[in-house]
């Protein structure tokens, strides 16, 4: 099993390298297929040995091999985060067919969190592709889950839509769509995911307001990163959190 987890981590790093391209190009409405990866400073197209996830950045000390310009740590950080997420999800679920849904969801959550944090937007193409993939994937992996995930997806979308309509400054339509997609993948486990998201978001919001005063009250805080955190937690321990709640309060 350890070998499988290591392989999942390596695969996650490769996917993370692709996600760095997605995070940069999708918000700019550029192709994620061509041209190839290049230095943002000099345009030097990266050779394969300069594009090995995490390793190339470390070997080159975070600089372009051609012009020496600094390359941001966000690239290896995103690759590393995806590698860790893939390894943890695989360690929890093993070689289960559900990985065909869990790993894509983890990738979507990570890249959407990065984009929303940096640019305060949740790109429609990413959530649309994720939504279109979910139900056919469940039909292959576990058709019996289709009613639950369909209800969870619709319920999550409607609940967040009502919150967005009631308080537009605190919830965007991107968050509404992402919530619906999470329901399609997580089913009932989306409940603890949202609980984690709201708890962590509230704590961070209170801290920012306490530090920044009235200025922070007017400045919006991207919510997709908190949804992403909740989604990853649900992928790892969602059923256990539901059981814990049921044991304590039901």
C-alpha positions as CSV (number, residue, x, y, z in Angstrom):
1,X,0.0,0.0,0.0
2,X,2.9,2.4,0.7
3,X,4.1,2.1,-2.9
4,X,0.6,3.0,-4.1
5,X,0.5,6.1,-1.9
6,X,3.9,7.1,-3.1
7,X,2.8,6.7,-6.7
8,X,-0.3,8.7,-6.0
9,X,1.9,11.5,-4.5
10,X,4.1,11.5,-7.6
11,X,1.0,11.5,-9.9
12,X,-0.3,14.4,-7.8
13,X,2.8,16.4,-8.3
14,X,2.5,15.9,-12.1
15,X,-1.1,17.0,-11.9
16,X,-0.1,19.9,-9.8
17,X,2.3,21.0,-12.5
18,X,-0.6,21.1,-14.9
19,X,-2.7,23.0,-12.4
20,X,-0.1,25.8,-12.3
21,X,-0.8,26.2,-16.0
22,X,-4.6,26.1,-15.4
23,X,-4.3,28.7,-12.6
24,X,-2.4,31.1,-14.8
25,X,-4.1,30.7,-18.1
26,X,-7.8,29.9,-17.5
27,X,-8.6,33.3,-15.8
28,X,-6.7,35.0,-18.6
29,X,-8.8,33.0,-21.1
30,X,-5.7,31.5,-22.7
31,X,-5.3,27.9,-24.0
32,X,-4.1,25.4,-21.5
33,X,-2.7,23.2,-24.3
34,X,-0.4,25.5,-26.3
35,X,2.1,27.1,-26.2
36,X,4.2,25.0,-23.9
37,X,5.3,26.2,-20.4
38,X,7.8,29.1,-20.6
39,X,9.6,31.5,-18.3
40,X,7.2,34.5,-17.6
41,X,10.2,36.9,-17.7
42,X,12.1,36.0,-20.9
43,X,9.7,33.6,-22.7
44,X,12.2,30.8,-22.7
45,X,10.3,27.6,-23.4
46,X,11.0,25.1,-20.7
47,X,12.8,21.8,-21.6
48,X,11.6,18.6,-19.9
49,X,14.4,18.7,-17.3
50,X,13.4,22.2,-16.4
51,X,9.8,21.2,-15.9
52,X,10.0,18.3,-13.5
53,X,7.6,19.1,-10.6
54,X,9.2,20.5,-7.5
55,X,12.6,19.0,-8.4
56,X,13.5,21.4,-11.2
57,X,12.6,24.5,-9.0
58,X,14.8,23.2,-6.2
59,X,17.7,22.3,-8.5
60,X,17.5,25.7,-10.3
61,X,17.1,27.5,-6.9
62,X,13.9,29.0,-8.0
63,X,15.3,30.8,-11.0
64,X,15.0,30.5,-14.8
65,X,17.8,28.5,-16.3
66,X,18.0,30.9,-19.2
67,X,17.7,34.4,-17.8
68,X,18.1,33.9,-14.1
69,X,14.8,35.6,-13.2
70,X,13.2,34.5,-10.0
71,X,10.4,31.9,-10.4
72,X,7.7,32.2,-7.7
73,X,7.4,29.6,-4.9
74,X,3.7,29.3,-5.8
75,X,4.7,26.8,-8.5
76,X,6.3,24.1,-6.3
77,X,3.8,25.0,-3.5
78,X,0.9,24.1,-5.8
79,X,2.6,21.0,-7.0
80,X,3.5,19.9,-3.5
81,X,0.0,20.6,-2.2
82,X,-1.5,18.5,-4.9
83,X,1.0,15.7,-4.3
84,X,0.1,15.6,-0.5
85,X,-3.6,15.7,-1.2
86,X,-3.5,12.9,-3.7
87,X,-1.3,10.8,-1.3
88,X,-3.6,11.4,1.7
89,X,-6.8,10.6,-0.2
90,X,-5.3,7.4,-1.6
91,X,-4.0,6.4,1.8
92,X,-7.5,6.8,3.2
93,X,-9.5,5.2,0.4
94,X,-7.0,2.7,-0.9
95,X,-7.4,1.4,-4.5
96,X,-11.1,2.1,-4.5
97,X,-12.9,3.1,-7.6
98,X,-14.1,6.2,-5.7
99,X,-10.6,7.6,-6.4
100,X,-11.9,8.3,-9.9
101,X,-14.0,11.0,-8.3
102,X,-12.0,11.9,-5.2
103,X,-8.8,12.8,-7.0
104,X,-10.4,15.0,-9.6
105,X,-12.4,16.8,-6.9
106,X,-9.2,17.4,-4.9
107,X,-7.5,18.8,-8.0
108,X,-10.4,21.1,-8.8
109,X,-10.6,22.3,-5.2
110,X,-6.9,23.1,-5.1
111,X,-6.8,25.0,-8.4
112,X,-10.0,26.9,-7.7
113,X,-8.7,27.9,-4.3
114,X,-5.5,29.3,-5.7
115,X,-7.4,31.3,-8.5
116,X,-10.0,32.7,-6.1
117,X,-7.3,33.6,-3.5
118,X,-5.2,35.4,-6.2
119,X,-7.9,36.9,-8.4
120,X,-11.2,36.7,-6.5
121,X,-12.9,34.7,-9.2
122,X,-14.1,31.1,-9.6
123,X,-13.8,30.3,-13.3
124,X,-16.9,28.9,-14.9
125,X,-15.0,26.5,-17.3
126,X,-13.4,24.6,-14.4
127,X,-16.6,24.1,-12.4
128,X,-18.6,23.3,-15.5
129,X,-16.2,20.5,-16.6
130,X,-16.2,19.2,-13.0
131,X,-20.0,19.2,-12.9
132,X,-20.3,17.4,-16.3
133,X,-17.9,14.7,-15.2
134,X,-19.4,13.9,-11.9
135,X,-22.7,12.1,-12.7
136,X,-21.3,9.9,-15.5
137,X,-18.4,9.0,-13.2
138,X,-20.8,8.0,-10.4
139,X,-22.8,6.0,-12.9
140,X,-19.7,3.9,-13.6
141,X,-18.3,3.8,-10.1
142,X,-21.4,3.4,-8.0
143,X,-24.8,3.9,-9.7
144,X,-26.6,3.6,-6.3
145,X,-25.1,6.9,-5.2
146,X,-26.7,8.9,-8.0
147,X,-29.8,9.9,-6.1
148,X,-27.8,11.0,-3.1
149,X,-25.3,13.1,-5.0
150,X,-27.9,14.6,-7.3
151,X,-29.9,15.7,-4.2
152,X,-26.8,16.9,-2.4
153,X,-25.6,18.9,-5.5
154,X,-29.0,20.5,-6.0
155,X,-29.5,21.2,-2.3
156,X,-26.0,22.7,-1.9
157,X,-26.5,24.9,-5.0
158,X,-29.9,26.2,-3.8
159,X,-28.7,26.8,-0.2
160,X,-25.7,28.9,-1.4
161,X,-27.8,30.7,-4.0
162,X,-30.2,31.8,-1.2
163,X,-27.3,33.0,0.8
164,X,-25.8,34.9,-2.2
165,X,-29.2,36.5,-2.9
166,X,-29.6,37.5,0.8
167,X,-26.0,38.8,1.2
168,X,-24.4,39.4,-2.2
169,X,-21.3,41.1,-0.6
170,X,-20.5,37.9,1.3
171,X,-21.2,35.2,-1.3
172,X,-20.5,35.2,-5.0
173,X,-22.1,33.1,-7.7
174,X,-18.7,31.3,-8.2
175,X,-19.1,30.0,-4.6
176,X,-22.6,28.9,-5.4
177,X,-21.5,26.9,-8.4
178,X,-18.6,25.4,-6.5
179,X,-20.9,24.3,-3.7
180,X,-23.1,22.5,-6.1
181,X,-20.2,20.7,-7.7
182,X,-19.0,19.6,-4.2
183,X,-22.4,18.1,-3.5
184,X,-22.2,16.1,-6.7
185,X,-18.9,14.6,-5.6
186,X,-19.4,14.3,-1.9
187,X,-23.0,13.5,-1.4
188,X,-24.0,13.7,2.3
189,X,-20.3,14.3,3.2
190,X,-20.8,17.8,1.8
191,X,-22.4,18.8,5.1
192,X,-19.2,18.5,7.2
193,X,-17.3,20.1,4.3
194,X,-19.5,23.2,4.5
195,X,-19.3,23.2,8.3
196,X,-15.5,23.2,8.1
197,X,-15.6,26.0,5.5
198,X,-17.9,28.2,7.5
199,X,-16.0,27.7,10.7
200,X,-12.5,28.4,9.3
201,X,-13.9,31.3,7.2
202,X,-15.5,32.8,10.2
203,X,-12.3,32.5,12.3
204,X,-10.1,34.0,9.6
205,X,-12.7,36.8,9.0
206,X,-12.8,37.7,12.7
207,X,-9.0,37.8,12.9
208,X,-8.7,40.0,9.8
209,X,-11.3,42.4,11.2
210,X,-9.6,42.5,14.5
211,X,-6.3,43.3,12.9
212,X,-7.5,45.7,10.2
213,X,-10.5,47.4,11.7
214,X,-13.2,49.0,9.5
215,X,-11.1,48.6,6.4
216,X,-11.2,44.8,6.6
217,X,-15.0,44.9,7.0
218,X,-15.2,46.5,3.6
219,X,-12.7,44.2,1.9
220,X,-14.1,40.9,0.8
221,X,-12.4,37.6,1.7
222,X,-12.4,34.9,-1.0
223,X,-14.5,32.0,0.2
224,X,-13.5,29.3,-2.3
225,X,-10.3,28.5,-0.4
226,X,-12.4,27.7,2.7
227,X,-14.7,25.6,0.6
228,X,-11.7,23.8,-0.8
229,X,-10.3,23.1,2.7
230,X,-13.7,21.7,3.8
231,X,-13.9,19.6,0.7
232,X,-10.4,18.1,1.3
233,X,-11.3,17.4,4.9
234,X,-14.6,15.7,3.8
235,X,-12.6,13.5,1.4
236,X,-10.4,12.4,4.2
237,X,-12.8,12.1,7.2
238,X,-16.2,13.1,6.1
239,X,-18.0,9.9,7.2
240,X,-16.2,10.0,10.5
241,X,-17.3,13.6,11.2
242,X,-20.9,12.6,10.4
243,X,-20.8,9.6,12.7
244,X,-19.2,11.8,15.4
245,X,-22.0,14.3,15.2
246,X,-24.7,11.5,15.2
247,X,-23.1,9.9,18.2
248,X,-22.9,13.1,20.2
249,X,-26.2,14.9,19.3
250,X,-28.6,12.3,17.8
